Amino acid sequence: MGLAVLYSRALYGLDAPLVTVEVHIGAGLPGFTIVGLPELEVRESRDRVRSALLNTRFSFPSKRITVNLAPADLPKESGRFDLPIAIGILAASNQIPGDKLLRYEFAGELALSGELRPIRGALAMTLVASRDGRAFVLPLQNAGEAAIVKSASIYPAESLTQVCAHLAAIEAIPQFSGNLETAEIVYPDLSEVKGQAHAKRALEIAASGGHSILMVGPPGTGKSMLACCFPGILPKMTEEEALQSAAVQSLSGGFDPKNWGRRPFRSPHHTSSSAAMVGGGAHPRPGEISLAHCGVLFLDELPEFERAVLEALREPLETGKITISRALEQVDFPAKFQLIAAMNPCPCGYLGHKSGKCHCTPDQILRYRLKISGPFLDRIDMRIEMPSVSFEDLKGLAMGEASCIVRKRVEFARTTQIKRQKKTNSELGVKETECHCRPDGKGELLLRQAIGALNLSARAYHRVLRMARSIADLDQSPKITSGHVAEAIQYRRFDI
């Protein structure tokens, strides 16, 4: 009987700190104790590990077993520690050799039969393990996800017996070398939307500069359909963006390797809580805004969301991240998303409709619109009104521009921005805005008049300049002219 030491990983936001699993088997009354701030899921591993060892024909020591998960002040949760604890007990009881343990990191949940079940966060853990120069032993179902990290050495296993045979040099587990299988990325096409040329132009500008947008119009005008088409006109994800997005998806256990490189499109229901939107829990997990990282967050029926939920989006819209604080930990999640919102102009939805069937009173309309606060609305770059589609547009056979054509212009504008300032226009700070978004004389005069007429705030002023810069980039113009400023102003004129 003795001591075994091996490594695993915890999850702390997007980070995966190292956990040293120390297993000691000594004299005394039989017992099985786990220390090191384990949560209930980890404490329950005692029963899973005991049954798994017995069902795989190993002996369970009738001694005092102490498992320490260090560091002691880091909370440990999830069943991913089942495999390292079981391996540690076998090594400490001399049932398998322990001389190779420090070359690997282990993670996996054990079934009572000894089979390995998939875990969440495999991508984040593999990424850090590869940087530390150790191979990773994990369930077979997580191998495709972990293989995204090209520098990682991955040994996928189906059972505890297979891992033990590998460590005992009886039957080696082949290192995973499968290619990443990705499905063809297909989005709804913009050409399928009849009419709404003004809204399509606004979405193109929003995509080119990373701007948020609010669409207001009666039911059936194409707001939701345009939002679904929006990811199709965004530039293709870079390697870094795809890896960040996949890592966040992995934390929630919902990442499919086949979706590698696909822009996330999240459309939470209007009954979603603040915790569901921004993330939370005793051990914080990412919410909808983080799951939409590098993609699109679509909020349909915007006024129907609880006010507290919308107010929680104010900081992430500005900073591109969310910080969740708890008594024992504070974690940061990325939240760099593009907000696409849609709403009706009144409770019944038909205010201003040519049918004239809206009977909402001014008081009802005011209460409906006041559900959206001024500070939140001020953070939305673009607001457009979408009228009902005419019969001529609906029956017309002519198709609008395809998404692939619009995406080429958007990609050119994005490339221009990255070369000029290393970021999109929506991410520019105040000094950067004054440097890169300075309009010509006529444009400055027009903007001065608009500030007085529309009572634009300082935030709105800078957002108009960034929009004008995006419009100029689409026109391949190095200068911001009065025409670019005028078009940018019209997207701030509409006031709900």
NUSEDREN-803214 format. One record per residue (C-alpha): residue in one letter; x, y, z. Coordinates in steps of 0.5 Angstrom, whole numbers, plus 500, padded with zeros to 3 digits. Last residue first. Layout:
# residues N
aXYZ...
This chain:
# residues 496
i421608438d426613435f428613428r433618427r439614429y439610422q438616419i445619422a449614418e446615412a448623412v455621415h456617409g454622404s457628408t464624406i468620410k475619407p479613405s473610400q472603399d464604399l464599404d469602408a465609407i459605410s463603416r466609417a460613418m457607423r463609427l462616427v454615428r457611434h461616437y455621437a451616440r455615446a456623447s448623447l444625441n439631442l436629435a436636432g442639436i446633434a444633427q446640426r453638428l453632424l452636418l457640419e462635420g460631414k461638410g468639413d470632412p469626417r474624422c473616424h480614424c483618429e477621433t474614433e481611436k481616441v474614443g475607443l474603437e470596437s465598433n469599427t472592427k479591430k487591428q486599426r488600419k489593416i483590420q479595418t480594411t479587412r473588415a470592409f473587404e469581408v463585408r463586400k464579399r459577404v454581400i455577394c455570398s448572401a445573394e442579392g435580391m431575387a426577381l420573381g416579383k409576387l411579394d414585392e408587388f404585394s407590398v411588404s409591411p414597413m420595417e423601421i430601422r435602429m442602428d448603434i444599440r447602446d442608446l437603447f440600453p441607456g434609454s430603457i426598454k419597457l418604456r415602449y409598451r407603456l407608451i403604446q398602451d398610453p397612446t391607445c392601441h386600436c391597430k387595424g388600420s390595414k396600412h399598418g402604422l401601429y400593427g403590432c398589437p402591443c405597439p411598434n413590434m420588436a426585433a433585436i440583433l446584437q453582435f457578440k463579443a461576450p468573453f467569460d470572466v470568473q470570480e470565485l468563492a463568494r461569487s462574481i460573474t464578469i462579462k466580456g465585450t466591453e460596451l455591449p457586455e456592460r449594457l446586457a444586464e439591463l436587458v435581463a433586468r427589464e424582463f424580455e417582452p420589450l425585445e420581441d426577438l432578441f438575436l445574439v449573433g456570433c464571435h461569442a454567442l455562447s457568451i451572451e447566452g450564458p457561460r457557466p459559473h460554479a454556484g450558478g451564473g451566465v449572462m442570459a440564463a442568469s438574467s432569466s429567459t422568458h423572451h426565448p433565447s435566439r443564439f446564432p454561433r458562427r460556424g468554424w467547427n460545427k462538425p466538432d459539436f459543442g454543447g457541453s456548456l464549457s465546450q461551447v465556450a471553447a468552440s467560440q474561442l477556437a473559431e475566433e482564433e482560427t478566423m471565422k468567415p466574414l458575416i453575410g451568412p450570420f445575418c440570414c437568421a436576423l433577416m428571417s426574424k424581421g421579415t415583415g410578418p408582424p409589424g415593424v421595428m428592427l434594432i441593430s448592433h454594429g460589428g463594422s461590416a456586419a452592421i453596414e450589411l444589415a442596414r443595407k438589407a433593412h433598406a432593401q426590405g423587399k422579398v427575403e430569399s436573397l438573404d440566404p439562410y446559412v449553410i456551413e458544410a459539415t466538419e470532420l476534424n481528422g483523426s490522429f488519436q494516439p493509439i491506446a497501448e495494450i499490456a504496457a501497464l499504463h495502457a492496460c490500465v486505461q483500457t480497463l477504465s473504459e472507452a479510452p481516447y489518448i490525445s497528444a495536443s499540438k493541433v488543439i481541435a483534437a479535443e472535440g474529436a476525442n471527447q466521445l473516446p473519454l479522456v487521457f491527455a498528454r503532457g507538455d504544459r501547453s498541451a494540458v492547457l488546450t486539452m482542458a479547454l477542449a474537454g470542457r464537458i465530460p463524456r462517459l468512461e466505462g467501468s461498469l458503474a459508469l466512470e466520468g473522465a479526466f486524466e493528465y499524462r506523463l506524471l502517471k508513467d511510473g505508477p505501475i498497476q495493482n500496486s495499491a497506490a497505483l490502483i487508487g490513483i487510477a480510480i481517482p484520476l478516472d472519477f475526477r471528471g464527475s463534476e466539481k472541484p472548488l480551488d482552496a485545496p490546491a490540490l485534490n487530496v484522496t485518502i483511503r483507509k484500508s480494505p483496498f478495492s480489488f480489480r475485476t472490472n466490476l469491483l473497480a467501477s463499483r468503488v469508483r462510482d461510490r466514491s465519486e459521490r464526493v465529486e458531484l457533491e462538491p470537493l474542497g480539497v478532501i476525499t475520504f474513503g474508509p476502512l479502519g486504519a493502515g494506509i492508502h494515499v491518493e494525491v490528485t494534483v489539479l491544474p487550472a482550466d481557464l475559460g471560467y474556472l474548470a478543474r484539470s487532472y494530474l497524478v500522484a500515488l502514495g503507499m500500500
